[in-house]
């Protein structure tokens, strides 16, 4: 920043600040300013008005940087490729001794040296600094950026602009705006001294930023005293590059059109806006400060001794100046009918000299280059407006707006009017963002071959949806520069009914290459500059009136869906309210199911009909890795051409297209299919005849030692890919499969038996089979009891959290070491190498260290338990066991030979609770604990738990109960109204026999027989039916039965196969012959 003293020439002190602000309002960066009064203490004494130095303008210097001229920096190492292309700042000026400066010889075009040498000017590099710039950078700027533009411009000028390739090398709009601001201010030293230009990385040359307006706006210089003339700035139109540009009628037309667009009411160059800005800046200084400065610098005394008189004079000058330019730039035609909503059939009359040509579709009747007669219709009388219309009209004649031989033009500036019929202009409450594809996959090889040079950003798009109730039009709605695009974007005429969407795309050709043309009709435009930032940024849409319609900021952190950040998904809004506050919540957004998203198509078609239902990942022959798919619908599903992949992190489409499911693969209703490693990893280690080169680029195996993920990718009729199902699995035990607790869940748990492979088959490896999953395996070490915090009774100084506990039960007949085992979830406990749990025994885990004798004694006293009950602790928890939670017990397996320091942790048990809701027993504030009905019951289900008095370490089996007393206990007001009051298909006798609750549906789920395939001791294939018999049920006789037809039943011999707490495990077997057709049932009969 610099302190600029506006001495002598600028009695208003605001010429620079005012011009810079006008440039900013045109969308061009310019230095920021602040008026200050300066005291300069040079004598070391007390600061007083003797040190007063007057009014200065604190002014930002022209430099690149974030928040300044944001063009990217050129560092010393940036000497090749795109890095050497910018950003640069250069100027036309007198060079200092250490600056890189040069001129261009234009004699080949019949011209002199560039720039004009009347004051010793040169082209001068401002950035990078001469201390650090490199020869390659200087060469690039001089010979690969500036010289090509210079030569192309003057070569095409000599050819009377038969071509206009120079426009490919500069930002034409910046040149127009830069010239307009300097022409408006009549800046008599502009364009020849302190004339800045810049080039951002991979961008074009731009004119600006504006600088140095002390000799302008009616200053004391005198050359700018007559605002109604081109005097003293005629050279603006015939010198240097400007002399070439103003010989092109297209550039002249660009200037005229831009002038009149900026002169419209509410626009930056409207007379009232220009005058108001002068008033605002003048008031910030004020008469008092002006008087102090005049007292210090008498030669700066304002007119009449009053500072604000200078502001009044400046405003008078400005009014005359814009009137003069208005009279030179050909004015558009006129109409008395303002833009707005019209009744169908309204007639619009146009006025203006010369021939008027108009269009009704928003197109320009003037062709590029300005040839006549142009397109559209010659005006012959009022035009009837019968539908929403964007009327564009121009006068046609010969106009010469500028001096010094600047080109004449044949067209006026355009008149533009928007007329809506049967719809409204969109405003706040009508629109919201529906989807954002901000970090797409990079192009595939096929996409690159079709469109060389594209990258991932070319596939970006933004979907806006009409979430209101009325039909609206988006015309003139705009995204301001930087929110999110580098340049402003404005909509043309675009009608949008309630529920409809419109797309903005970065590159239409790239979009249609990836998505086809089905959504092309939804495209409302392409943005010109910039990309949607991968790290997130603000998105703001302004109404035609400039009001905010919506504003949100997306991100790749803080809970925003990670899969949308380069992992193939688009960001989709799934909320139900559409205000800015709702759209700002990450929880209301989701990653699209469809890879690449479904632009304009909603969330991608709902739940997949086919899911990953079972996995086997840690195997030894004859088992190999397997993936089971399940059709969960009542209709067949053709999955030909779908893909399976093990990719957890992927950044390309190739990574999700590994194993292609063969053609002709159709899953019947509720059907299963299994794909094994013989298909998706044919050259894996399992295969002794594998190719010596090993697995191919798309082959994969599952990682049973560490866990991983499997993705099922569906393909629609148009070739679009969708994430159909995701299965995340943990480390597995040998030949033990995992599956979801609920259909379609992505979180897998170990199962009691695998149903992927046909173990009766003679095929080696086993061939795939596929069937409904076995039950979730729990144990054999399980969470048997959970006590949440309680209030101490009986003293002892321990209460609350210290009375909570988790009891583990070993259902085996062997001691189990807990070395490296873990408890995770609501609590964390790393068991010590010395800890064990005895055969059939229990271990009570507590939140405090058992070495704390006082707390341990109070715990034992509270629950009346002796030292024979083992206690382990402490656990760590963020908070005491609350009203809901989950605990996972993880068993440490043996370390693999290749990783001796790694112990795979497989799930031993999972237990959950939700106190008093959704069928869960209430254990809040009543001193009761959660007791698992059966050790093998699924610990994540409410029906597996009861609320009882806490009994840590108690292994006492409850006394036998008779059926009659059981009925009296559960139905104290008389017999049940039906034999199955909970409607779960089990009569009361079976509920009694299984020791389950007749009033809770499904409470006997863990007790029901399970049928699996296996072999007997002779290796013969058999079907094995396993069930559990409570030991404390008297008056019941059990029999396992079989039938070929559900009519004739015979007994199946079953034998005891082990015990769990209070349960006898029984198994019956049947030979598994190829023609076997059998039904099995378990019958309970009441006996005296």
MARRO-822078 format. One record per residue (C-alpha): residue in three letters; x, y, z. Coordinates in steps of 0.001 Angstrom, whole numbers, plus 500000, padded with zeros to 6 digits. Each point is the difference from the previous one (the first is absolute). Last residue first. Layout:
% MARRO-822078
ALAXYZ ...
END
This chain:
% MARRO-822078
UNK452153415524532493 UNK501057500438496360 UNK499644502984497651 UNK501266499322496496 UNK502682501945498119 UNK500619499230496318 UNK503016501120497976 UNK499440499918496253 UNK501851498859496887 UNK498885499763496386 UNK501789497790497490 UNK500703499633496321 UNK503252498107499402 UNK500639499013496407 UNK503723500802500150 UNK500424498267503359 UNK500834501983503145 UNK499781497260502684 UNK498122501367503030 UNK501471501220503299 UNK498600501095503370 UNK501719502334502442 UNK499325501096503578 UNK501492502842502036 UNK498893499867503636 UNK499347503358501585 UNK500275501571503457 UNK503326501618499122 UNK501142498289496836 UNK500262496259499626 UNK501295497479497488 UNK498999497702497178 UNK497074498083501549 UNK498513497623497466 UNK497290500038497379 UNK498278497097498311 UNK497428501175497526 UNK496392498990500674 UNK497469499428497239 UNK497363502286498515 UNK497469499231497237 UNK498094503007498688 UNK502575502780499366 UNK501049498125496834 UNK503442498403500529 UNK499802500294503783 UNK502554500295502813 UNK499698500290503788 UNK502040501240502961 UNK498208499085503248 UNK499718501804503326 UNK497987499124503127 UNK499067502794502368 UNK498826499875503631 UNK503049501630501483 UNK501989502806498377 UNK503238500746501839 UNK502482498410497604 UNK499095502192497047 UNK500374498032496746 UNK502048501498497142 UNK499792498995496351 UNK502307498770497217 UNK498826498233496829 UNK502902498593497939 UNK499519498935496392 UNK502523497383498965 UNK502771499418497491 UNK502070496922500814 UNK503559500662501190 UNK500014497023502340 UNK499682502116503144 UNK496988501715498511 UNK500057502781497429 UNK498354503385499904 UNK497034502048498801 UNK498132502194502451 UNK496539500042501563 UNK499280502307502953 UNK497249499231502526 UNK498339502941501759 UNK501421501140503316 UNK501559503315498887 UNK496684501166498545 UNK498038499203503171 UNK499327503670500862 UNK498526500505496528 UNK496866501815501128 UNK500088501047503671 UNK496907498960502026 UNK500708496270500221 UNK503484500707501448 UNK502541497207499599 UNK500987496925502049 UNK500042497798496861 UNK497483497574501516 UNK497845502859501286 UNK499949501729496565 UNK499337496583498437 UNK497036499425502342 UNK498744503530499317 UNK499763499493496267 UNK502730501208497642 UNK498969501774496789 UNK501187503499501031 UNK496510501351500749 UNK500829501292503511 UNK496843498416501507 UNK500611496556498440 UNK497658497531501750 UNK497329502672500211 UNK498272502144502650 UNK502544498795502551 UNK498648498435503217 UNK499139502159502975 UNK501011503350501446 UNK503525498918500945 UNK500901499061496384 UNK503795499764499925 UNK500528498616503509 UNK496847497859499987 UNK500990498474496668 UNK503477499195501329 UNK498489498473503148 UNK497921497668497812 UNK502900499129497691 UNK502075499013502992 UNK503221501806500862 UNK503405498565500773 UNK502171502039502364 UNK502193502742498505 UNK503560498816499216 UNK502534501713502314 UNK502925501456498085 UNK500183503276501953 UNK503080502051499061 UNK498132503304499952 UNK496363499520501042 UNK498065503178499205 UNK496265499734500522 UNK498291499346496720 UNK499175501691496700 UNK499829497500497137 UNK502043499724496812 UNK500055498029496731 UNK496710501456498804 UNK501645503450499777 UNK502369498830497296 UNK503718500876499737 UNK501077497197502307 UNK498807497280497617 UNK499291497094502332 UNK502866497550500472 UNK500380500656503731 UNK496257499794500575 UNK497611502456501645 UNK502644502688500308 UNK499515502010503165 UNK499775503795499908 UNK500296501424503507 UNK497406501395502361 UNK500707502839502448 UNK496891501931498950 UNK501603503197498703 UNK500006498935496349 UNK499913496259499409 UNK496894499790497810 UNK499884496884497849 UNK500313500662496244 UNK496811499706497940 UNK500665503060497851 UNK500741502178503037 UNK500600499336503712 UNK503792500075500007 UNK501683499549496684 UNK502606497259500236 UNK502665498251497964 UNK502215496943500167 UNK502430498661497394 UNK502051496873500556 UNK503248498299499062 UNK500857502225497077 UNK503408499263498576 UNK503132501949500892 UNK502988498983497894 UNK503171500144502134 UNK502865501730498191 UNK503597500100501276 UNK500978496740498276 UNK498799501237496621 UNK501140497516497324 UNK499523497037502340 UNK496458501072500858 UNK499398500925503648 UNK497471497771501753 UNK496538501437500560 UNK498997502677502464 UNK496291499819500802 UNK497963503200499799 UNK497037500738502273 UNK497792502707498545 UNK497837502244502154 UNK497101502175498865 UNK498098502963501374 UNK496753501428501246 UNK498750501708503130 UNK503496500736501188 UNK502917497960501319 UNK502063502685501719 UNK501751502506497733 UNK503051500077497695 UNK500828496523501180 UNK503093498225501250 UNK499869496583501597 UNK501798499273503194 UNK499892497204500550 UNK499439496325500647 UNK498134498301502876 UNK500021496277500795 UNK497146498731502229 UNK501543497728502676 UNK500732503104502069 UNK496421500120501136 UNK496838501555498648 UNK497349501937501916 UNK499294502397497092 UNK500571503176502007 UNK502674498448502212 UNK501969498717496999 UNK499939503448498409 UNK500876501746503284 UNK502937497651500490 UNK501220500660496452 UNK499675503759500440 UNK501983499987503242 UNK502635497566498744 UNK500837501993496885 UNK502121497223498483 UNK496844498874498254 UNK500454503057497742 UNK496671501688499342 UNK497481499731497158 UNK499148496347500655 UNK500271496721498055 UNK498529496958501737 UNK501388496685498739 UNK497879496865499922 UNK500674496305499928 UNK498978496984497956 UNK503683499175499681 UNK501921502826501628 UNK500621503432498504 UNK503574501092499698 UNK502070503128500590 UNK503800499808500046 UNK500569501675496626 UNK497934502974501144 UNK496672500848498405 UNK499716503245498073 UNK496719501589501090 UNK498002502649498182 UNK496407500918500786 UNK496975501008497921 UNK501656498288497056 UNK503006497772500544 UNK501028497147502289 UNK503308498523498970 UNK501875496693500147 UNK503812500254499981 UNK500335497111502522 UNK496525498877501058 UNK501007496394500583 UNK497131497540499956 UNK499631497179502530 UNK498112497073498504 UNK496497498552500351 UNK498480502696497811 UNK497254502517500726 UNK502418502669501267 UNK497819502860501294 UNK500914503700500133 UNK498328502419502422 UNK500005503719499340 UNK499870502295503016 UNK498494503150501486 UNK500422500669503706 UNK502908502413499453 UNK497881502082497604 UNK497583501088502706 UNK501065498868503414 UNK502939499235502257 UNK500520501595503375 UNK499282496811501916 UNK496467500805500914 UNK497112497498500066 UNK498400500954496752 UNK502052501456497160 UNK498106501617497152 UNK500213498218496672 UNK502072500364496813 UNK499154497406497277 UNK500313496298500690 UNK500500497753496991 UNK499804496202500254 UNK501054496997497894 UNK502418501570497508 UNK501210496900498202 UNK502946497607499808 UNK498952497145497682 UNK499040502379498682 UNK497180501277497803 UNK499679498765496437 UNK497408501741497871 UNK497419497548498720 UNK500528498132496758 UNK499530501867496772 UNK497448499083497373 UNK501586498063497164 UNK502878500138497530 UNK501783497051498376 UNK503462500720498645 UNK502219497123499035 UNK502496498558502467 UNK503594500217498844 UNK500004497195499095 UNK496710498593498715 UNK498700496887501753 UNK497041501989501263 UNK498534499390503427 UNK501705503144501257 UNK497940502091497607 UNK501342503456500756 UNK498457503343500943 UNK497830498850502910 UNK502514500442502817 UNK499151499169503605 UNK499480501766503298 UNK500605503374498324 UNK502561502711500732 UNK498772503617499681 UNK499822502364497022 UNK499190503720499843 UNK498594501101496611 UNK496411499201500902 UNK497943498893496994 UNK498085497306501869 UNK500574500377503747 UNK502662498344502169 UNK502313500037497008 UNK502266497090499078 UNK503363498518500911 UNK501493496633499164 UNK502229497707502036 UNK502540498000497998 UNK502835501077502321 UNK498945502821502270 UNK499305503353498414 UNK501455503504500333 UNK497347502678499491 UNK497507500446497211 UNK498521502996498209 UNK497381499071497413 UNK498776502566497511 UNK497082499622497625 UNK498719501560496788 UNK502581502736499490 UNK498790501055496581 UNK501510499980496537 UNK498359501505496929 UNK500142497876496847 UNK496719501289498577 UNK498110496840500932 UNK501235500277503575 UNK503158498492501460 UNK500276498876503621 UNK503146500154502101 UNK500254497566502922 UNK502680501166502420 UNK501992497790502357 UNK501904501399502959 UNK502907499143502193 UNK501082497927502955 UNK503523499468501273 UNK500589496252499915 UNK497056499156497761 UNK501239502202497196 UNK497888499157496963 UNK501591499190496656 UNK500358502078496879 UNK500504499725496261 UNK499553503170497920 UNK503698500661499301 UNK500729496280499482 UNK501103497613502739 UNK503356498211499588 UNK502412500169497079 UNK500702496292500422 UNK496350499335499096 UNK498261497904502611 UNK500037496167499767 UNK500376499513503768 UNK496968502305500519 UNK499438501155503600 UNK502827502536499609 UNK497871502094497611 UNK499925499653496244 UNK496219499648499700 UNK499279502876502391 UNK496440501148499159 UNK498790496724498532 UNK501748497208501917 UNK499868502372502961 UNK496318499295500245 UNK496827501641498824 UNK496840498780501717 UNK496406500363498905 UNK496816500365501993 UNK496300500284499248 UNK497168501825501718 UNK498465500352496520 UNK502347498427497434 UNK503471501454499409 UNK500981500282496357 UNK503583499642498789 UNK499772499815496211 UNK503165501973499384 UNK502747499454502538 UNK500496502274503029 UNK502936502285499284 UNK502710499801502653 UNK501980503246500262 UNK497920502999498963 UNK500190502159503126 UNK503711500794499652 UNK499626500721496269 UNK497642502882500737 UNK502802501838501737 UNK500652501339503493 UNK499439496942502114 UNK500295499374503728 UNK498371496824501286 UNK500514498047496769 UNK498982496351500360 UNK498005500076496801 UNK497001498216498535 UNK498465501182496750 UNK496684499792498166 UNK500098498910496350 UNK497197497472500374 UNK498054500612503206 UNK496581499107498585 UNK497512500170502859 UNK497017497658500414 UNK497030501384501906 UNK498885499630503625 UNK502888502076501344 UNK502957499339502309 UNK502198498518497289 UNK502968498746502045 UNK503676500048499068 UNK502637497758501613 UNK503710500776499787 UNK502562497236500471 UNK503656499543500910 UNK501136496393499609 UNK499003496850501914 UNK501517496624499043 UNK502425501418500902 UNK500706502459502786 UNK498102503218500506 UNK499884503412501622 UNK497636502052497796 UNK496525498463499916 UNK497288502549499346 UNK496198500034500258 UNK497055502133498877 UNK501325502492497457 UNK496806501626498774 UNK497706499820496972 UNK496829502045499516 UNK501970503213500665 UNK498217502637502033 UNK498780503146498277 UNK500358501081496369 UNK502971502348499785 UNK499456502787502483 UNK498180502395497691 UNK500412499763496241 UNK501051503505498975 UNK503639499001500095 UNK500216496422501289 UNK503314499769501849 UNK503410499023498611 UNK499554496599501655 UNK496364499594500904 UNK499211499673503688 UNK500625503710500382 UNK501898501155503066 UNK497652501459502554 UNK498992503434501264 UNK497604500972502787 UNK502502498935502676 UNK502489502548498635 UNK497705502844501129 UNK500311503175497859 UNK497020498989497878 UNK497758500250503030 UNK501207503500500881 UNK499666501146496379 UNK496381498921499922 UNK498946496889498126 UNK498274497739502475 UNK499709496266499351 UNK503684499107499991 UNK501596497559497568 UNK502227502426498087 UNK502385498108497736 UNK503806500312499774 UNK501284498094496976 UNK501796496703500363 UNK503117498687498293 UNK502515500022502829 UNK501471503424499234 UNK498362501789502926 UNK496401498832499746 UNK500864496795501881 UNK500990502074503036 UNK496443501073500832 UNK500181503271501995 UNK500539499334503714 UNK502442502822500678 UNK502098499539496874 UNK499642500067496209 UNK497984503199500149 UNK496833501662498728 UNK499134503627500665 UNK496439501121499406 UNK498168503049498706 UNK496563500175498483 UNK497837502585498285 UNK502170502943501071 UNK498630503278498653 UNK501478501654496912 UNK496693500907498362 UNK500368497231497429 UNK500508497663502924 UNK503412499097501314 UNK501361496490500370 UNK502788499279502476 UNK502262496982500255 UNK502760500232502600 UNK503016497707499928 UNK501170496434500503 UNK503400498276500097 UNK499634498719496447 UNK499196503497498753 UNK497373500207497284 UNK502048501198497064 UNK500958503263498363 UNK498965501911496929 UNK497287499794497364 UNK496994498372501599 UNK497891497950497620 UNK496264500520499673 UNK496477498889500847 UNK500518496326499304 UNK496766498117500640 UNK499485499113496335 UNK503372498273500076 UNK498839497499502635 UNK499467497078497607 UNK503004501057497923 UNK502539497536501323 UNK501372500196503526 UNK503756499777499434 UNK500327501377496465 UNK497106502360500567 UNK501754501602502969 UNK503319500235498153 UNK498346501795497079 UNK498043502271502334 UNK503047501093501980 UNK499605501578503431 UNK496318499182500336 UNK497046501855501468 UNK496929497828500240 UNK496315500882500381 UNK497437498130502054 UNK496208499624500079 UNK497932499490503140 UNK497864503103499512 UNK500311501167496401 UNK503188501600498719 UNK500128502429497106 UNK503425501122498772 UNK500681503273498195 UNK503716500600500461 UNK501834499343503215 UNK502983502050501160 UNK503439498762501050 UNK502617502204501675 UNK503625498993499546 UNK502149497852502289 UNK497021497747500685 UNK498591499212503458 UNK499159502460501341 UNK503192501685498774 UNK498330502311497506 UNK496332500403500807 UNK497664497189498945 UNK497228501642498054 UNK496273500046499338 UNK499417501965496801 UNK497296497593498787 UNK499230497222502471 UNK496295499796499244 UNK497471498696502484 UNK497124497527500100 UNK498552499906503484 UNK500100497635502984 UNK503583500308501172 UNK502843497498499872 UNK501017500997496486 UNK503274498102499781 UNK503565501055499270 UNK502547497401498923 UNK503724500833499811 UNK502500498346497714 UNK503660499016499854 UNK501150497670497211 UNK502574502419498567 UNK501662500107503421 UNK501242496429499594 UNK502205500861497051 UNK499545500729496307 UNK502978500305497658 UNK498833497630497292 UNK496214499577499706 UNK499181496684498316 UNK503257498280500922 UNK499821501473503489 UNK496489498658500496 UNK501050496536498815 UNK503007499958502324 UNK497748500966502884 UNK499781503587501164 UNK500669500784503669 UNK497255499122502499 UNK498057503004501150 UNK500748502488502799 UNK497222502623500192 UNK496942498150498757 UNK497452502006501971 UNK496343498972500355 UNK496593501465500822 UNK500921503640500627 UNK496946502076500821 UNK497361502031498217 UNK496669501703500623 UNK500326501261503563 UNK501951503127499067 UNK499080501249496534 UNK499223498682496545 UNK498300502406497609 UNK496421498903499543 UNK498046497896497519 UNK497020500157497642 UNK501595502514497615 UNK503389501460500779 UNK501495502927498102 UNK503725500704500169 UNK501274503075498178 UNK503355500656498392 UNK500767503012497850 UNK503317499486498284 UNK502758502540499382 UNK499749501556496581 UNK501104498263496834 UNK501891500884496872 UNK503397500846501456 UNK502694502541499164 UNK503602499120500726 UNK502261502354501926 UNK501584502586497726 UNK501140502308502738 UNK496628500572501622 UNK497325497669501474 UNK496296499288499617 UNK499737499821496215 UNK496563498538499220 UNK498505498824496708 UNK496436498630500266 UNK498197497020501590 UNK498199500361503283 UNK500083496959502253 UNK497381497758501609 UNK500047497012502387 UNK496728498687501433 UNK500226497109502428 UNK496521498521499963 UNK497659498028502218 UNK496972499351497831 UNK497436501973498012 UNK501818503332499647 UNK498582501887496991 UNK502527502297498277 UNK498968503549499122 UNK500802501090496437 UNK502393499526497112 UNK503219498944501736 UNK502337498087497714 UNK500156496421501284 UNK502913497939501210 UNK503363499701498331 UNK502615502412498735 UNK499544502532497196 UNK502899500613500329 UNK503347498627501183 UNK501003500878503576 UNK502972497726500695 UNK497928497560502013 UNK496488500149498614 UNK497624502762501125 UNK496457498736500578 UNK501303498611503312 UNK498253496893501343 UNK497677500290502995 UNK497153498119498352 UNK497811502900498905 UNK502257501653497414 UNK500150503619498846 UNK501116502258497151 UNK499433503753500069 UNK500817502028496890 UNK501098503559500640 UNK498778502199502818 UNK498425498618503147 UNK496713498656501337 UNK498655496555500855 UNK496390499087500872 UNK499071496954502105 UNK496503498526499598 UNK498635497828502849 UNK498491496782498595 UNK500489497894503102 UNK499907502137503135 UNK503361501277501004 UNK502468499260502809 UNK502961502352499978 UNK502455501942497880 UNK498836503526499308 UNK497657500920497175 UNK500676503602498895 UNK502502498828497445 UNK503316501363498804 UNK502598499186497360 UNK503563499877501323 UNK502198503140500120 UNK502946500347497659 UNK503051500925502124 UNK500777503646499299 UNK497118501737501757 UNK500231497686502984 UNK503699500914500183 UNK499117503709500367 UNK497223499392502510 UNK502359497792502016 UNK502521502829500182 UNK497558502801500780 UNK498618498105502976 UNK503529499153501121 UNK501124503659499915 UNK497024501027502121 UNK500849497197502435 UNK503620501175500196 UNK498881503579500661 UNK497769498829502832 UNK502888497985501468 UNK502213503110499840 UNK497309502026501788 UNK500221497289502684 UNK503331501469501133 UNK498686503507500769 UNK502459502932499688 UNK498058501406497058 UNK501688497430497765 UNK502340497872502035 UNK503420501109501289 UNK502706497700498667 UNK502595502796499673 UNK499391500700503677 UNK501388496648501061 UNK499741499728503792 UNK496962502217500320 UNK498472498334496951 UNK500530496588501644 UNK498249501116503161 UNK497148501479497939 UNK499511496766498080 UNK499947498083503260 UNK497150502203501199 UNK498221500040496644 UNK499588496237499714 UNK502361497121499287 UNK497451497159500085 UNK497438502427498607 UNK502085500395496855 UNK500154496252499507 UNK496255499615500287 UNK499227503055497904 UNK502321498813497214 UNK498364496564500089 UNK496578501634499844 UNK501000501921496876 UNK501083496874498151 UNK496944498032501115 UNK497613502848499055 UNK501508500188496531 UNK499695496261499338 UNK503523498684499509 UNK499817497152502535 UNK496557498684498968 UNK496762500677501878 UNK498494501865497072 UNK501832499178496754 UNK503348501663499259 UNK502061496842500446 UNK498172498206497166 UNK500349503148497903 UNK503747500110500401 UNK500378496256499460 UNK498210500139496675 UNK502047502964498819 UNK503328498439500981 UNK499140496605498463 UNK498891501819496850 UNK503375501749499763 UNK501684496604500500 UNK497910498499497187 UNK500637502977497726 UNK503743499278500215 UNK502071503138499428 UNK499504500790503677 UNK502025496923500954 UNK503019500897497906 UNK500297503536501284 UNK499414498678503493 UNK503034497751499637 UNK502278503027499673 UNK498300503324499311 UNK496909500742497899 UNK496943500108502272 UNK501327501065503413 UNK502172502504498073 UNK496962502261499829 UNK500404500374503765 UNK500964503676500166 UNK496617501147498708 UNK497374497248499615 UNK497325502546500831 UNK497077500908502250 UNK501985499596503230 UNK502031503155499301 UNK502512500505502872 UNK501944496807499394 UNK503110501712498592 UNK499870502537502835 UNK502221498134502473 UNK497868501431502835 UNK497777496921499782 UNK496690499685498189 UNK499615496230500389 UNK503624499232499163 UNK503595500941500789 UNK500065498205503409 UNK498687496817498423 UNK502961497632500552 UNK499253496305499484 UNK497493497638498369 UNK500828496304500294 UNK500119499484497137 UNK499745498456496538 UNK499939496222499835 UNK502276497596498128 UNK498476496520499795 UNK500115497152502460 UNK502031496858500725 UNK501359501796503082 UNK498734503562500213 UNK501214502691497654 UNK500136503621501078 UNK499945503506498594 UNK500784503383501546 UNK500213503443498394 UNK502112502085502385 UNK500663502271497005 UNK498553499717496465 UNK496507498543500593 UNK499090502853502378 UNK501740503370500255 UNK496906502101499177 UNK497556498023502111 UNK496741501211498453 UNK498195498280502915 UNK497491498383497623 UNK502774499190497541 UNK502139498358502701 UNK497082497924501271 UNK498867499103496463 UNK503501498991498846 UNK500475497581502892 UNK496519498588499495 UNK500586499336496286 UNK503451498483500549 UNK498632497789502799 UNK497168498812497773 UNK502413499046497231 UNK501944497616502237 UNK502919499604497636 UNK501550497246497855 UNK496951498444498354 UNK498784503469499078 UNK503113500423497844 UNK498532497289497782 UNK497655502515498460 UNK499900499129496301 UNK499098502131496974 UNK501025502756502363 UNK500897502607497410 UNK503019497926498900 UNK502365502651501386 UNK498069499838503280 UNK500400496227499946 UNK503782500340499817 UNK499913502689502675 UNK498057497873502472 UNK501839496763499236 UNK503395501626500423 UNK499214501605503352 UNK498232496923501343 UNK502849497681498958 UNK502556502450501466 UNK498297500254503406 UNK499560496296500845 UNK502664497729498542 UNK502775502488499261 UNK500037502505502844 UNK498200498085502737 UNK501578496647499181 UNK503477501417499501 UNK499887501808503332 UNK498837496823501705 UNK502688497848498385 UNK502661502534500966 UNK498909499821503654 UNK498473502678502207 UNK501366500201503543 UNK501616503408500510 UNK498045501536497126 UNK496785499424501963 UNK497502497694498351 UNK498035502122499570 UNK500410503597498780 UNK501447499240496554 UNK500382503220497954 UNK498927500731496423 UNK501720503226499189 UNK499317503734500136 UNK502502502735499275 UNK497456502794500165 UNK499112500312496288 UNK501128496411499289 UNK496720498396499012 UNK499972496407501234 UNK500670498423497617 UNK502397501341497402 UNK498634501288496725 UNK497356498682497646 UNK499954498758496426 UNK499165496479501162 UNK503566498715499664 UNK501093503197501711 UNK498460498736503212 UNK503245499808502010 UNK499059499021503543 UNK501457501637503102 UNK501772498665503094 UNK500259500280503768 UNK501143497711502804 UNK500339502291503014 UNK503250500881501771 UNK500397503513498584 UNK496392501106500381 UNK497828499856496919 UNK497773502753498657 UNK496581498498499606 UNK497928497436498148 UNK499271497253502498 UNK500526496378500973 UNK498472497603502507 UNK500499496269499538 UNK498192496951501280 UNK500774498010498161 UNK500840497769497069 UNK503195498509501480 UNK498036497591502175 UNK498105498601497012 UNK503040498216498665 UNK503449501238500889 UNK501862502646502012 UNK498185500165503318 UNK502975499404502340 UNK500450503710500677 UNK496361500343501073 UNK497316501467497804 UNK496981500860502102 UNK496351499385499365 UNK497671502560498460 UNK498181501304503067 UNK500566503756499751 UNK499366500574503703 UNK498041497753502356 UNK502426497164499293 UNK503084501471498433 UNK501300502146497187 UNK501160503556500562 UNK498732503429499023 UNK500604502128503081 UNK497207500589502474 UNK499335503633500728 UNK499836501993503219 UNK498707503316498694 UNK501549503006501698 UNK498462503026501698 UNK502277502387501865 UNK503467499955501578 UNK499141500945503610 UNK503084499993502247 UNK499305503516501277 UNK496551498675500698 UNK501397498103502950 UNK502087496931500812 UNK502232500753502976 UNK503648500334499150 UNK502289497810497927 UNK500518502731497403 UNK498834498158496865 UNK496484499061501080 UNK498040499412496796 UNK496235500244500441 UNK498016498662497044 UNK496289500263499334 UNK498670496935498276 UNK497840499146496968 UNK499884496227499383 UNK500685498244496705 UNK499741496595498362 UNK501864499336496774 UNK497980498803497006 UNK498580496624498963 UNK497551500122497138 UNK496331499109500378 UNK498614503277498663 UNK499331501018503588 UNK503699499488500666 UNK500849502421497196 UNK497656502613501474 UNK501686499497503376 UNK503448500588498484 UNK498784503148498232 UNK498566501454503242 UNK503080499172502063 UNK502309501570497423 UNK497960503176499596 UNK499210500271503703 UNK502221502830501353 UNK497366502489498736 UNK502626502660499203 UNK501782497587497679 UNK502769501723498003 UNK501832501800502834 UNK500990497125502309 UNK498050496777500310 UNK502421498602502623 UNK500190496240499589 UNK500990497973503056 UNK501036496626498610 UNK498899496395500543 
END
